[in-house]
Amino acid sequence: MDLSLRLLRAFLVVAEEEHVGRAARRLFVSQPALSQDVRRLERQVGVALFDRGPRGMTLTPAGAAFADAARGALLALDRAADDARRAGGAGNRPRVSLAYTPSLGNDLLPRLLPELERRRPHIEISEREVDTGEAAPAVEAGRSDLALAHCPDPSPRLRATPLADEPLVAAVAADHPLARRDGPAALDELAGLDLLLWPRRTAPAYHDRILEICRAAGLTVTVRPGPRRALTRSYLLAGRDVFALLPRGAAALPVPGLALLPLRDPDAVVPLVLLGRHDEDRPETAEIADALRETVAALLDAGGPTP
């Protein structure tokens, strides 16, 4: 079997986007060419990697297993290249890979990365966005050395260090009455709206935390199953009968058709957690973990956007 790195990377982008069109735009290739690449890969592997539907593509069980192995293989190749460059004198900075979930890329990561580089200039940081619920598996499988995630599910293989509590915002249609009012909203003012939330199996601890916050505020909700990335499919929130609860960092970038409302409920927060493997013993990984513990809480407090 002759699998090219280009084919593997393209497959993983399709797996992340769950849509060939979006993946093609991200890869700067045509949609038909990317569809042919995916079919070619499936023929080479000998099994269907995706279930195809009218709204996109999802990994089959075989595809999910292949994606895990492919990510691990690409990470191993990257590290092998780093080792070779260092051995040949072409580069002497060790690399640490950091996974993060989508809302963190809107606000925290653009401010965090230069701070990490300033504090640890001798270490190269390779950042990688993963879907909600995928940060812990990425670290467990060795695809990333460290990860930042909200409410990750516990794992005996991982060391979880809470760094800060991040406030939530409510995403509603831009023409909702609450969107036209000044000041923060209260959760119980969203009564009567469905809650757009990913299936519990995607990220059980995070899912349960969102529902716990609603119950504590006296808000009874009907859950409407939604995607992992609510803002990527913001049209699902364009109706005035649904809302979503998102980390405050999601409000850093405007989303057409939506309003992102700050909440005055003090318990409407989710913990931001640093994940690392217990068996990770590289000193550079420990240094970056220390720098994250030193900086993340202050950056969240100082730079959170005001919707």
N, C-alpha and C positions, 0 to 999 in steps of 0.2 A: 504494500500500500504506500503510495507516494502523496502524502498530504502536505501542501505548501503552507507556510506560515501565513501568507496572505489569506488563504481560504479559511484557516482557523480563526484568524482575527475577524474576518467578515462574518463568519458564523456567530461569534460571540456578540458582535454588535447587533445582529438580528435578534439574538436571544434576549439581549437587554431591552431593545426597543419594542419587541413583540410586533413588529410591523416592518415589512420590506421597504416601503416607501420612506419611512422615517430613517431607517438604517441607511438606505441609499444616499439620502441627503447628508447624513452625518459622515459617510465615507466618500462623498463627492464622486459617486458612480451612478450609472443609470439603473433604474429599478429592474428592467428586464435582465441586464447583465448580472445583477446581484441575485435575482431569482434563479438564474441558470447556475451560478456558483453554488447556491444552497442545494439545488438538485444534484449537481455533480458530487458534492460532498456526501450527500445521502447515498448515492450510488456506490461511492468508494467505501463508505462505512458499512453499507449493506443493510441499513435499517432506516425507518422514518425518524427524523430528528424533531420534526415539528408537526403539530396538529394545525391545520389551516382552516380558518373560518372567515366569515364575511367581514369581521372587524379586525382581523390580524392573525398572528401566529403565536402559538404557545408551545413550549417544549414538551415533547412526549417524555415518559419516564426514561427511555433510552437517551433522548436528547439531553435531559438534565444530567444524567450520568456522564455523557460525553462532554458536556460543557464544563463540569467540574474538573474532569481530567485534562481538558484542553487548557483551561486557565492555569492549572498546576504546571503543565508542560511549558507553557509560554513563560511563566515566572521562572522556572528552572533554567530555561534558555537565557533569559535576561541576566540571571545571576551568573551563569556560566560565562557570558560575555563580559560582565563586570570583572570576574576573577581573571579572565584572560588579559583584559586591558591593564589591570593592576600588575599582573605578573610581567607584562611586557613594558611596563613603565609608561603606558599611554594614558593612565588615569589612576589616581591614588585615593579618590574619595569613595568610601563605602556607601552603599545605597540602602535606604530603608523605604519600604513601600507602605503607604498609608491609604486605607480605604475610608470612604465617608459616604453618608447617605445624602440624597438629593438636596434637601433644603439647606444643608450646611455649605453647599457649593455656591449658594446665592450671596451669602454675606460673610460667614465666618472664615471660610477657606481663603478668599482673596486677601484677608487681613492676617490670617494665621501663618500662611506659608512664608511671607517675607520676614516675619518675626522669628520663625524657626530657623530660617537661613541666616539671620543675623546672629542668633544665639549659638547655632551649631554650623558654622560655615564649612567645616571640614567633612560634613555628611551631606550626600545628595538625597533629596526626598522625592520619591516617585508617588504621586497621588493618583487615586483611581476612584471614580464614583461608582457606587453599587446601589441596587434597589433596596427599598425598605425590607428588612428581614434578611438581607444577604450579607451584612457586615460580619456577623459572627461566623457563618459558614466560610466566608473568604479567609478569615484568620485561621480557623480550624484546619482548613484544607491546605494552608501554606501559600495561598495565592496572594496574601498580604501579610506583612509583619505586624501591623497595628491597624486598628480601626476606631473611628468615632461614630457612635450610633446612639439613637434615642431608644431607651427601654429595650435593650437587646435581651434575648432569651438566655437564661443561664446555661452554662456548659461546664462540666468538670474539667475540660481541657483548657479553659480560658481563665485568665485573670481579668476581672472587671473592676475598674476604678471609676466611681462617679466623679465627674469634674464640676458640674454645675446643673442647675435647673433652668430650662429654657421655657419662657412663657409661650402659650399657644395663642394663635389668632384664629378667628372664624372667617372662613371664605364663603361669601354669599354673592348672589347676582348683583351686578352694579346698580340695578334699578330697585333693589329691595329697600323698603323704608328705612331700615337700620343703616344702610349705606349713605343715606342723605343726612344723617344726624351727626352732630359733633360729639366727640368724646367716646370713651370706650363703651362697649355693650356688655350686658350681663347674659350669661348662658341661658337663663330661664326665659329671656326674650326671644329665644329661637324655638320656643315651644310651637309644635305644629309642623315643623320642618323635618324631613327625613335627614338622617346623618349618612353621608357618603363615606364609606369605610371599606378598606380592603378585607377580604375573607380572613377569618381568624388564623387559619393555618399559615398565612403568609408571615405573620409576626405576632404570635399569641400574646406575649407580655405587653407589647405596645398597644395592640387591639384592646386588651383588657383595661389598660390604664386609661385610654380614651373614654371607655364606657363608665369606668369608675368616676372620672371627673364629671361626667354628665349627671350621674346619680347623686354625687355629693352636692351638686348645684340644684338638685330638685328637678332636673330635666329628664323626662321620659322620652326616649327616642325610638323611632323605627329605623333600623339599619338598612340602608340600601347598598348592596354590594358594589364596590367600585375598584378601580385600578390601584396599583401601588403608588403611582405618581398622579395625584389628583390634578395638579396644575398642567401636566402634559395633555390631559384630556379635559381641559377647563370647560368645554361645552357641556359636560355632564352637570356642571354647577350653574349653568346659565339660567335654568328655571328658578322661579322664586319659591319652590317647594322643597329645596334641599340645601344643606350646608356641609362644610367639612371643617375639621379642626386640624391645624397645621402648626409646626414650630414657627416661631416669630421670624426666623431667617427667610421663610418663604415670602415674606412681605417686602424683601429687599428689591425685588424686581416687579414692575407692573405687569399685570396679566389682563389683556383686553377682556371686557365683559364681566370682570369680577371686582369685588371690593374685599379687602382683607382687614378685618376689624380687630383692634386690640380688645382684650377682655379685662373686666375689672374683678373677676373672680380670682382671689389670691391662690387658690389651689389648682388653677388651670395651667399647670406646668408639667413638663416631662423631663426626666433626668437625661443629661448627655453623659455618655459613659465611654471611657477608653478601654479597648479590648486588646489583649495580647496573650500569647500562648505561654503556659507555664514552662514549657521546655525550650523557649527561645532564650538563648544565652549569648547572643552577639552583643558586644558592648555598645555598638552604635545604635542598636534598637533600644537599649536601656537609656541612652542619652536622649533620644528623641522622645521617649515616653516621659522622662523627667521634664523636658522642655514643654511638653503638652500639659503636664500637671501644673507647671508654673504659669502658663499663659492663657489657657482657654477660658477660665472663669472670668478673668479680667477683661478679655476681649469681648465676651458676650455681654457683660455689664456695660462696657463702654460704647459698644458699637451697634447695639440692637436697633433696627430700623423702627420708625414709628409709622404705622400704616396710615 
